[in-house]
Amino acid sequence: MKNSDSIDNTFIPDILIVDDVPANLQVLGNILKNEGYKVRPVPNGTLALQVAEKEKPDLILLDIMMPDIDGFEVCRQLKLNQKLKDIPVIFISALNDTKDIVSAFNCGGVDFITKPFQAEEISARVKTHLLLHQQSIKLREQSKELQELNASKDKFFSIIAHDLRGPLGGFMGLSEMIADTSLSFSPDEKQEMMLTLSQSARNIYNLLENLLEWSRMQRGNTVVAPEECSLKEMIFESTKILSEMSRTKQIDIAVNIADDHKVYADRNMISSVIRNLVSNALKFTPKGGSIGITAELTENNTSIITVRDNGIGMSRDLVSNLFRLDVNSSRPGTDGENSTGLGLHLCKEFVERNGGELWVESEPGIGSSFSFTIPGNQILENLKSENENILNNKKENQIINLKILIAEDNENSEQLLRIVLSPYYHQVLEACTGTEAVNLCRNNPDIDLVLMDINMPEMSGLEATIQIRKFNKDIVIIAQTAFGLSGAREKALAAGCNDYVAKPIDLQVLRGMIQKYFTRL
């Protein structure tokens, strides 16, 4: 794109031109196309509103005098739409009266160009307002990040000031009473006090553990180290520390998981998730209740682990705020146990870092169930076994020496793809965002194959594919996404992908695709 020194060169602005004169649409369209912009010309205000709602352009050039809805009214309706109100609108009109210009600004316009116009003026003003719009978006994103950081800080100080000080105060008070020789207690009283001290110490320990883990997570110091784990063994180890609490509340914890059920995940993170979910279930289940822990393996080898209780449950509003740091969703347990809500935030982050999802279902008075997904060990075993077979295959049409780009923002998925593709490549490049994928393809025209995740930050895999196809028509791009989302294949092919595969990767399908595109005859 010309004059792109100040605008991200991976970003192609989409400009909507609204004018009822076809000649004006053509002239303006040619000027902006020559600058490298994507142009959408429309002849009236009604159609402009429809196109804006559907496409959400980056900038609108808007005529005032039109037969159906004038430009002022179009602009007013745009500014009332929460989705479209931030799009910059430049009025372009033969009207040059001061009153008209003021009206243009009053209804939400950012600039006014008088007809007849000069191409240089159009280019300069459009570029300026696109740059300002991009900067405005970045400022809003930074503001949102600051708000989230402030919410995290407030949560941290709230926990220290209240949730940590409270248990420590009770612990100190009880220990001082026991140490006071002027006081005498019966054996039963002493036993009860010692149990209370033990529970307080355990609560303080768990809270400090969560605080430290959360602090490391916020600083980006937590590294995912996946390994093969026995799920049943991990659950028993994780819940040992909670056995006293379950005995005190007479709550039965039933584990219904096969002995040979394996997962491939970070042991410490998943142990923390299980411990926090079971601890929550114990807090919000009354004495004599029950908790069940189950696991199932889906057809695509994903493990779904569920912790279900028959406790007090939650309202819909409480469920919707559970994972928001800026909303205090904590409440005491059925026996007055402290609850910060921090454990659930840790659970969500740990599960997502391991490539899974966490969700909750709950009904007041009925109970709650927390479920999360993690990859099953069978995936890894299949990959290793399949790769050994491929490496031992000495057929003439064996495929080797490809240069492959893996565009994937999930570390586990990227690692699994490396294992799948290891027999085929001599070099692998990695991209964590759509923007990185575009730049790597631009700078490495000899890449043979791209495994493109559809859902990535900064720029989606579909948009990245569209950008890549503008300068490389020959590279093979295979789209990939989780669980075969509806319509994903059609969207991928429309964007320019050669093929599509659902995650978790089916080895036979992916091998067939690679042979299809790269077999040497």
Buried (B, 14 or more C-beta within 10 A) or exposed (E): EEEBEEBBEBBBBBBBBBBBBEEBBEBBBEBBEEBBBBBBBBBBBBBBBEBBEEEBBBBBBBBBEBEEBBBBBBBBBBBEBEEBEBBBBBBBBBBEEEEBBEBBEEBBBBBBBBEEBEBEEBBEBBBBBBBEBBEEEEEEEEEEEEEEEEBBEEBBEBBEEEBBEBBBEBBEEBBEEBEEEEEEEEEEEEEEBEEBBEBBBBBBEBBEBBBEBBEEBBEEEBEBEBEEBBBBBBBBBBBEBBEEBBEBBEBEBEBEBEEEBBBBBBBBBBBBBBBBBBBBBBBBBBEEBBBBBBBBBEEBBBBBBBBBBBBBBBEEEBBEBBBEBEBEBBBEBBBEBBBBBBBBBBBBBBBEBBBBBBEBBBEEEBBBBBBBBBBBBBBBBBBEEBBEEBEEEEEEEBBEEBBBBBBBBBBBBBBBBBBBBBBBBEEBBBBBBBBBBBBBBBEBEEBBBBBBBBBBEBBBBBBBBBBBBEEBEEBBBBBBBBBEEEEBBEBBBEBBBBBBBBBBBBBEEBBEBBEEBBEEE
